[in-house]
Amino acid sequence: MMPMAALQPRSRYGPLFPFPALLLDLSLTSAHARIVTEDIFADGWSGQVDLARFSSATGVVDHLMEETSSFRPASLLIAFPGPVLGFRARFTNSDWIVDCVEISKRFDFENGILLNDQEAAAFSVPDLGTNEYINVGSRALPFGAGPEALVSIRHGLGVASLRRLDARYVSLASEAGHIGLSPGTEEEAELLSAVIRDIGRPNAESLLFRPGLALIHAARLKLAGRPAPALSTEEVARAALADPDGEEAQSVTQFVSLVSSYAGDVALALFATGGMTLSGGVLRTLAPFFQKPSVRAAFEAKVPMTEVMRKISFRLALIEDMTLRGLTVLAQSPEHFAINVEQRCWRDIGL
């Protein structure tokens, strides 16, 4: 991939979002926040709050404004874990609504924007350094020769694409985590049949995020006629890393192959010839398993498009905070991104 700095001189004083900028990454249960200032080398404020302490998203911002009063934030960038339509977004697990009109009127920010969290995370993809990812299957291929895709297992299963428009990037969110999965081998077909009997239609999110690895491990043991203790995803992952020849490791191998196969389907759907990036806590934990040649093979096994797939770079990001990283890059270098500011930025519609 061409480094963003090569597109044009990198400006840290973008006209869209006045500094200091407050960045807010919302999940279903917590909020991670960061302050970005003019001094890119300064250690800005960062923090985390439990959403259960508040009755509204406006209350969260109110708390953060008090916490960051010494910086006096002038703009607010919010990443939301779900569909974003205009200046409002509703949580799927509660009656909370993020209302940017209310927030703007209350706090008088000079500017702000509301993004889907996966859309925001995609902004970080061109900014990844070579020490911040590993190649899946240890096969290194160039990035950036076409559209790119990001698949994240984080608050759910998220998918976004990143495309080049002239010399700027456009990030497009999706709800592809809710599409179905198809087996690529007889073993996977047997496993998915067992899952269907237990939970019904196995969409990508249920099989790869939650219950995810724990579900796959239990289904594998049940098919083999072995006892299936109730283990969490984290417990299965730890056991697999401790014993590469154990049952948990076999379940993890099955899991990462399914992740890889799904990523290949997404890459085909988006024609992501510029590269596919995976991210997420459990995936980082299982990084050694992603370097097996069989995992890369699962990504490529898309007859009759196998030759196309072999030319697509495929990597696993090793950083924790791709969403906050994406918001940071957007706040500091907005000139690198194509955003419909007239319909998305608060300042430009006169809120």
Phi, psi and omega in degrees: 000139175291125179302146181299328180297338181280346181289318178188164180306133186279114180265132176262007183237058183297145184285342186286313190240098181300145177271154353291146179251133176264122180255133184229116178253106183270141168242188179286342185233341185214170177227129175255134185229156179209147174254130175248128180242181179296329182275102185290345181264353182282149174278099180285169179289145172214152181194175181219140178230150177272122184295338180297342180281350188235157181260352181201161176295326178297324176296324177297313180297320178302314179298315182293325177296324175292319180296330185249024185299332179292339178268336184052070182305135181256343178216161185224126176242123185244132172252127187243137184275065180169183181299139178240121178237109180069234186247019179223147176211141182245135175292143181281338184253010180201179179266013178294140174232129172274111185246102184290333177296314179296316181296316181297317181293325184285320189251352174056045174294146178291329176199164178191169180206147177244124183234152165295141185297327179287324174301316179294318181299325181297333178297338181277345186301313179291346184268355183293131176276165184294341177267007183249013176203162171237153176279134177288125184078008179059024180255114184268124176228155181291147175259158166101002182269048180144190179300147177244160181226150177231127174243122183239134170252101190222265173276349179189204174252112184246149179224135174217157175240153181233123183233154181265127174240107191056243181253019182234160180260143173243126178256131182238120178280168177206175172240040184288353176292345183260004177283164182281171177244147176240143180285147178252348180222166177298323179298317179293323178298318179295318180296315181293326176297319178294321178294318179300320179296330182273315189235359184086207185303120180270090176288169186301321183294317182292328183273333185248341179250290183214121006289338172060233185302322179299320178294316180297318180297314180296319180294321179299312182296321180296318178297327181275359180074024180254157175301141182242086179296149181283096180249146174280167176303317181296321180292320177296317180298314181297318180295323180294319179291328180285328183224091183297348180254003184277176180298321180297321179295323177294321177294320178296318178301318176297317181298309183293331175293320176294319176300315181295318179296317177298317178300323177295319177298318178296318179300321177292315182299322181265358186046056186279066181291345178278349176131155176240132177240133172258150172209161178141148186302310182293328179291319177298319179301323184264020184310319181301328181289333182284351179266006176284137179304328182295333180286318174297324180297323178295326177294321186275341188285074182229061180302133007265021184258020185302318182295324176296316182296327181294342181264359182265125177292143186219122185217163178243120179287142183253000181271154185276322195246061182295329180290311176296324177298317179296318177297321179297312180298319180296316181295321186274333183222060184295341181294346180273358187231141179264109181232138176285084187294332182293333182251351187240334181265134186300318183301324188276356172245007174071036177293000000 
